């Protein structure tokens, strides 16, 4: 039994036991359900082995929604714990674990995959491509992310959760202060998912640079595609830093090296610097695509061209460069001199300039527009003032001398959420609703969607605005309880009420998916929003080959122009189309990485060596595999086009 003791959860509680039982029952129910309805073959053929960018995008979004509710449950528990003084719902250790997993799950396993999911579905369509440059690699990216996320999530029921915060500062993250395997999960699960993300970055840069439709120069690309190109460039430059940092953390924790220790020549500040050299660009990895989504939606529903196209592009390039030269503002109080703090204050405040340009461009696009208040547009309009509050408070934090007052308080928590929730969560919900008809050929209910919107927006402000006040009053973040004498009680209770509002809003979102799937009409056109970019020029749902004829483009809004007596998009006749074959290797490789990660977490070296050999075997198989894809004949294309009755039928 000693062998199995390592898998027990330290600090176990009835809540953990309940979760273990719930997970076991859910997994068993899924296995029995899929077997009973004989869906294993369907899942394997259509989903587990797919290399279609659209299906991979859908799987990213499903995983992100699952993680949204996982991270949301953590958030509700945190707000419930701090709702009243001296609350005993959670003890200090459980609170540490919950705010750690909440941060990691929401940023790396919810926001990023949601963005990458939309990126997968939309970007190839917006540039008139048939798929991404490396479809097989795209599947590998997804399965590495997915199994990395699963490895991280089993930590709270097998072995124990990470507990040093999502920033994993040393020495808190060292074996000395975090003895369980929780931080091993952190180092290895994020490493596996991060390798997948790095592959995505390379894949989409090549896709956008090499596979655009004829005539689509860089300055004729839709703004969402521009945001994706810049985002992936940031990924390629930033993620290798995280890869190295996590590898060094793994060496410290598993093999006793001293890279981040406070002895034998190590330095805890080395971790802080490496983490934030990746961490601050990471903020823009999830926000820049949001800027692209808002640009598409605001232009569509204001019925106007996007104002200041060139300045929007230049602003994104400027933000991406500046994102790499501000990292030290995250630790102004950790011993820099005045000169260093001054330089990083200036570079941080400089980001407000290109961001401000984008805000004004969206406002000028709205000016005198014929605004249609759809659900995606409501999220876009709510984003502008709320994100501006987040930006202004960011400038406050950028002042090094003032930061000594705000640092490590709830003021910082409020600022962070005022940036990331309107800057990412509102955007993915807007994009999800906007592109839903393109994916599934029916629309989500506007009525239920507006209920969800109002609960989410009002709930968000009620939850996080009080934190500005309690933070300025001195309430430290990550403090699991406080006494009544501090006076923090009423505003923390208000925050909890707001969190319940958010919960209701997301419940409406789920209900909307259920209701619309059952009752929404299926007789909509392939362009239900009267939109402007190429993804709306093909059928809904989109066929395997995306476009029967590759479009020819001569403006930044070619589809809009073609609808308004401009040049035709599709010229010529159908030709045979070459497409990639599905493959089960990426799925198998992902499972092997999961086994390898689990073995590494618990230092089970025989399993680790065997699974490492399995990883190399998969790579060797791919190196010698002869797979020339398949061809779709002209007759098949004609039949599909006739059946779908799309814009080019």
N, C-alpha and C positions, 0 to 999 in steps of 0.2 A: 504493500500500500504506500510505502514511502515514495515510490517512483511517481505515483499519481498525486501526491500531496502538492507537488509544484504547480498543478493546474487549479488548485483551490484559490478562491478569491480572498485576499486578506481584508480585514474590516468588513466581512460579509454582513448583510442585514436582510430583514424580510423583503425589502424592496428588490435587492439583488436576486434573492431566491425566486421571488415572483417573476422577475425578468427571465431568469434561466428557464423556468417552467414555461413561460409564455413563448419564448423563442423555440424551445423544443417542440411544443404543440404546434406552432405555426409552420415550422419546417416539415413536420410530419404530415400536417394537413395539406401542404402544397404537394408533397411527394405522392400522397394518396390520391389527391384530386387530379393531378396530371396523369397518373397511371390509370385511374378509373375512366377518365374521358379519352384515354389513348392519345395524348398530345405530345408524347416524347419525340416522335418522328417529326411532327410539325415544328416543334421548337428547335430541333437540331437542324433541319433543312432551312427554315426561314429566318432563324434568329441567331442561334449559337454559332453557326458557320458563315453568317452573312459577311460580305465585304462591301455591301451597298452603303454609301455614306448616309443615306436617309434613314435606313433602319438603325445604323449605328448611332445616329443622332437621337433617334427616339429612345434607344436603350440608355444613352447618357442622361436624357431628361427624366426617364422613369427612376433611374438610380438617384438623381439629384432630388426628385420629389420625396423619395423614401428618406434620404438623408436630411431633407428640410424638416420632416416631422421628427426624426431622431434628435436633431439639434434643437428643435423647438421644444421637445419634451424636457431637455436639459434646461432650457431658458425658463420654462414655467416653474421648474423645481427651484431654480435660483431665486426667482422673484417671490415664490411662495416662502422660501426660507427667510428672506429679508423683509417680508411684509410686516412683521411685528417684531418688536425688540425681544431679545433673549429667546428666540424661537428654537425649538429642539427638533424640528423636522429632519434636518441633516446635521451630522457632526462636521467638524472642520475638515477631516480627511475626505469625506464624501463630497463636500462642497469643492475642495481642491480638484478632485477628479472630474466633477461635473463641469466646472468652468473651463477646465483644460480641454475636455472632449468637445464641449460646445464650440469653442473657438476653432479647433482643428476641423471638426465636421462641417461647420458652416462655411468656412473659407475654402478648404481644400476639397471637400467631398460634396458640397452643395453648390456654392457659387461657381466654382470653376467648371465642374461637369455640366451645369445648366448652360453656361456660356458656350462650352465646347460642343454641347448637343445642338444648340441653335446654329453655331458655326458650321457644324457638319451638314445640317439640313439645308441651310440657306446659301452659304458661300459658293459652292459649285454651281448652284442654279443662278445666282446673281451674275456670275461671270460667263455663263453659257457653256459650262463644261459638262462632260458626261459623268465624271466621278472625280475623286481626288487623285493626286499624282501617284500615290502609293496605297492602293486600296487594302492590300494585305497588311501593310504596316499600320493602317488606320484601325483595323480590327485588333491588332496586337496592342495598340495604344489603349483602346477601350478596355480590353480584358485585363491589362495590367492595372489600370485605374480601378476597375471593379473589384478585383481580388485584393488589391491593396486596401481599398475601403472596407471590404469584408474582414480582412485581417485586423484592421484597426478597431472595428466595431465589436469583434468578439472579446476584446480585452476586458470589458466590464463584466463578463460572465465567466471568463477563463483566465485566471492568473492575476487579474487586477488591472485597473485603468491607469494611464499616465496621470501624473498629478503635479507637474511643475509649470502649468500654464501653457498656452499654445506657443509661447515664445521659448519655452524650455531653457530658460536661463540657467547657466552653471553658476555656482555649485549645486543649486536645487535639483538639477537633472542628473547629478552624478549618483553613483551607486551608494555613496555615503549618506546622502539625504533622501534618496528615493530607492529603497531596497527592493521593491517588488519588480516584476518584469514589465510594469506599465510603460516606462520610458524606452524599453527595448521595442515594444510594439510601436511607439511613436517613431523611433529611428528607422525601423525596417519597413513598416507599412507605408509611411510617407515616401520612403526611398523607392519602393516598387511603383507606387502610383506616379511619383515624380518622373521616373524613367519613361512611363507612358506619355506623360504630358510633354516631355522634351521631344519625343518622336512626333507628337501632334504638331509641335511648333515647326519642325523641319518640313513635315508633310505639307502644311498649309502655306508656308512661304513658297515652296516650289509650285504648288498648285496655282496660287494667285499670280506668280510671276511668269509661269510657262503655259498655263492652260486657259487664258482668257479668250473670249470669242474674237473673231476677226474684227478689227476696228476699235476694240476697247483698249485704248491707251490707259496708262496709269491714272491720268487726270480725267478719264471718263468712267472710272469705277464708281459704283454706288458707295455712299459714305460708310455703310456697314462693312463692306468689304475692305475699305481703307482701314477701318478700325481693327479689323481682324488681322490684316497684314502687319500693322504696327504692334499689335498685341503679341503676335507670334515671334516677331523679332525680339521683343522684350523677353519672351519665354526662353528663346535660344541663348540669350546673353545672361539671364538671371538664374535659370534652373541649374546649370552646372555648378554654381556656387553652393546651392542647397545640397546638391548631390555630394560634393566634397565634404561639406560641413556634417551631413548626416553620417557619412562613412567614418569620419573622425570620431563622431559621437559613439558610433557602434564600436569602434576600436577601444575607446575609453571604457565603455560599459562592459564589453564582453571579454576584452583581452588585457585590460589593466594598463593601457597606455595613458599618457598624461597630457594630451593636447589641451584640454580645457580645465585641468585641475589647478589648484592654487599652490601646487608644490612641484618640485622636480622640473622647473622650467616651463610648466604649463601656464595658461592664462585664461581665466573665465571670460575676459573681455574679448578674446579672440572669437569665441562663440557669438557674443553679442554683435560684433561687427559683421561676421559672416552671415549671421541670420538676417540682419536688417539690410545688408547689401542685396540679398534676395528678397527680403520681406517687404521693403517699400515698393520696389517695382511690382511685386505681387499685387499690391493694392490697385495699381493701374492695369494689371492683367485682367482684373475683373471689372474695372470701371470703364476703360476705353471701349470695349465692345458695347457696354451700356450706352455710351455716347452715340455709337453707331446706330443702335436700335432706336433711340429717341429721335435721331435725325431722320430715319426712314419714316417713323410714325408721324412726327410733327409735320413733315412735308406732305405726307399723304392726306392727313385729316385737316390740315389748314388749306389744302388745295392750292399750294404754292410751291414753286421751286425752293429748294433749300438755300437760304440767304448765306452768302459768303463762303461758297464751296472751297475756294483755294485757301482762305484763312482758316477754315476748319481743319484742312489737311495739315497746314503748317503748324497749327496749334497742337495737333496730336503728336506730330514729330517732336515739337519742343517739349511737350509733357514727357514723352518717352525718354528723351535725353536727360531732362532734369530729374526724372525719377531715380536715376542712378547716382546722383550727387547730393542726396539729402538724408542718407540713412542715419547719420549721427544725431539727428534731432530726436530720435527715439530714446536717447539716453544723455540728454544735456546735463543731467544731474550726477553723472557717473565719473566725474573727474576731469573733463576736458578743461583746457585753458580758455580764457576769454576770446582769444583769436579764433580758435577752432569753432567754438560755439557761435561766434559772430558770422563766420563764413557759412556755416550750415543754416543759420537763421536766414541769411539773405537768399541762399539758393532755395530754401523752403518757401519763403514768401514769393519768390519769383514764379513759382508754379501757379499762383493765383492769376497771373496775367493771361497766359493762354487759356486757362480755364474760364476766366471772365469773358474772353473773346467768344468762346463757344456759347456761353449763356446768352450774351447779347445777340449772337447770330440766330439762336432759336427764338428769341423774343422778336427779332425783326422778321423772321419767317412767319410768326403768328400775326404780326401787325397787318391789319386789313385783310387777313385771310378769312375764308368762309369756313369757320371752325366747326367740325362735327365732333360732338362729345361722346365718342365711343369709349368702351372700357380701356383699350390701349392708349387712347388719347388722354383719358383722365389720369392714368398713371404718369404719363409724360408731363402733363401740366402740374401735377402734384410734386413731381421731382424737382422742378426749378426752384421754388422757394425753400423747400426743405433742404435740398442739397446746398443751397446758398448759405443757410444757417450752419451746416456742417463745414463749409469752406471758410466762413468768417471765423468760426471758433478754432479752425485749424490755423489761421493766421495768428490768433491769440496764443496758441500753443507754440507757434514757430518763434516767438520772442523768447530767447533763452532765459533772460532774467525773470520774466513773468512765469515761465514754465516751472520754475522752482516752486511756485505756489500751486499750480494745477497738477503737477506730475503725480501719477499713481493715485489720483482721486477719481471719483465717479464722474467728474467733469470730462475726463478723458474718455471714459466709457460712453458718455452721451455723444461727444464729438464723433467718435469712431462709428457709432451706429447711425448718426445723422449723415455720415458720408456713405457708408456701405449699404444701408438698407434702401434709401432712394437711389443711390448710385449703382446698385446691382440688383437687389431683390425686386424693387418696383420695375426695373428694366426687364428682367427675365420674365416677370409676370405679364408685362405689356407685350413683349416679343412672343411669349408662349400663346397669348390670346390672339395676337395679330397674325401669326403664321399657322395657327391651328387649322384653319380651313384649307390651306395648301397641303398640309400633311394628311388630313383625314376627310376632306371633302364635305365637311359640315362645320357650322359655326357654333362656338360656345354661346350660351344664353347671355344676352346683354343685361337682362333684368337681374339675374342671379349674380352675374359678374359685377354689377354696380353695387349690389349689397356687400359682396366680398371686398370691393375697393374701399367703400366708406368705413367698414369695420377695421380694415387693415390700416388705412391712413390715420383715422382718429385714434385707434388703439396704439399705433406706433408713437404718436406724439404724446399721448397720455403716459405711455410707458417710459419714454426716454427724456422728455423735457424736464421732469422733476430732478433728473440726475445732474443736470447743469447746476441746479440750486444746491442740492446736497453736496455735490463735489466742491463748489466754492465755499460751502460751509465746513469742509474738512473731512467728509466721509471718504475713507480710503476704499479703493476697489479691492476685490478679492477678500473682503472682510466678511466672514460668514455670519457674524452676528454683532449686535451692538446693544448698549444699555438704553433704557428709556430716557435717561438723563441727557443723552446727546441731542434729543429732539428730532432725530431722523425718521421716526416712526411714521407720521402721517404721510409724508411724501413717498416713502417706500411702499406704504399700503396703496397709494394712488398708482404707483408703478405696477404693482401686482394686478390692480383692476384693469389697467391698460393692456397688460399681457393677456388677460382673459379675453379682451376685445380682439386682440390679434389672433388668438386661438379660434374665436368664432369666425373671424374673417377667413382663415385658412380652411375651416370646416366648410364654409360656403364655397370655397374654391373646389374642394373635393366633390361636394354635392353637384356643383355646376358640371363637372366632367361626367358624373354619373347621369344626371338629368339630360344633358345634351346628347350623350351617346345613345340614350334610349329614345328621345323624343324630337331632337332637332331635325328640321327638314333636310333632305339630301338633294334637293333640286337647285342648289346654288351654282353660280357660274365659277369658272376657274379664277376670276378676278373680282371677288365680292366687295373689296374695299375701294375699287377704282384706283389701284395703286400705280406705281411708276417704274419699278425695276423689273428685271428679266424673269425673276422667279414666278411672277404672275402671268407670264406669257405661255407657260406650258400647262398641261392638264392638272387637275386635282382629283384624286391623288396622283402624284408624279410617277410616270412609268419608269421602268428600270433604267432606260437609256436617257432620261431627263428630257432631251429634245430630239424629235425625229429628224430635224434638220438643224445644224448648228446655226444660231442666229448671227446676223451681221449688224454691227453696232456703229453708229456715227455720232452719238451724243451721250452725255452722262445720264439721260433719261430716255433711252431709246424706245422702251416699251410705251411710255407715255406719248412720245412723239408719234410712234406708229399708230396709236389709237386716235390721234388727232391729225390724220391726213399726212403724216410724215412718211419717210421711206419705209418700205416693207422690211420686217425683221428676217423673215425666212425666205430664202431664194434658192432655186434649184429643185432637184428631185431627191426622193428618198434613196439612200445608199445603204448597203450592208453595214451594220454597226458591230464593232469589236468591243466586248465587255469582259471583265475578269471573272474567273470562277470563284465560287465559295470555297472556304477551307476551314477544316476543324482544328488545324494546328494552332492558330492564335488562342482559341479557347483552352486547348490542352496546355499550352505554354503558360497561360494565366493561372491555371490550377497548380501547375508545378511550381510556379513562383510563390503561390500561396503556401504550399507545403514547405518550400525552402524558407520562407519568411517565418512560419510557425516554428520550424526546427531551430532557426537562428535565435528567435525570441527566447526559447527555453534551453538554448545551448545543447541541443540534441545533435551531436556532430555527425553521427552516421547517417541520419536522415538528411542532414544538410548536404553532405557529400553526394549522396545518391541523387537528391533532387538537383544539385548543381550539374551532375552528369546528364540528367534529363533535360535541363535547359540547353546544354550544348548539343544534345542529340537533336532537339527541335531545330536549332539553328543549322546544324549540318544537313538535316532533312530538307530544309528550305534551300540550302545552297546547291544541292544536287537534284532538286525536284524539277521536272520538266512540265510546266503548266502554261499552255499558250492561250488560255482563256476560251471564250466561245463567241460565236458570231450570231447576230440576230438578222435574219433574212429580210429582204424588202417586203415579202408577202406577210411575214409576221408583224412588221412595222405597220403596214397598211391596215391589217386587221385590228391591231391595238389602237391605232389612231381613230379608226371608225367606231370602235367600242367606246372610247373615252370621250369622243366628240369635243375636243378641246379647241383652243384658239387656232391650231394649225391643222384641224381635221379636214 
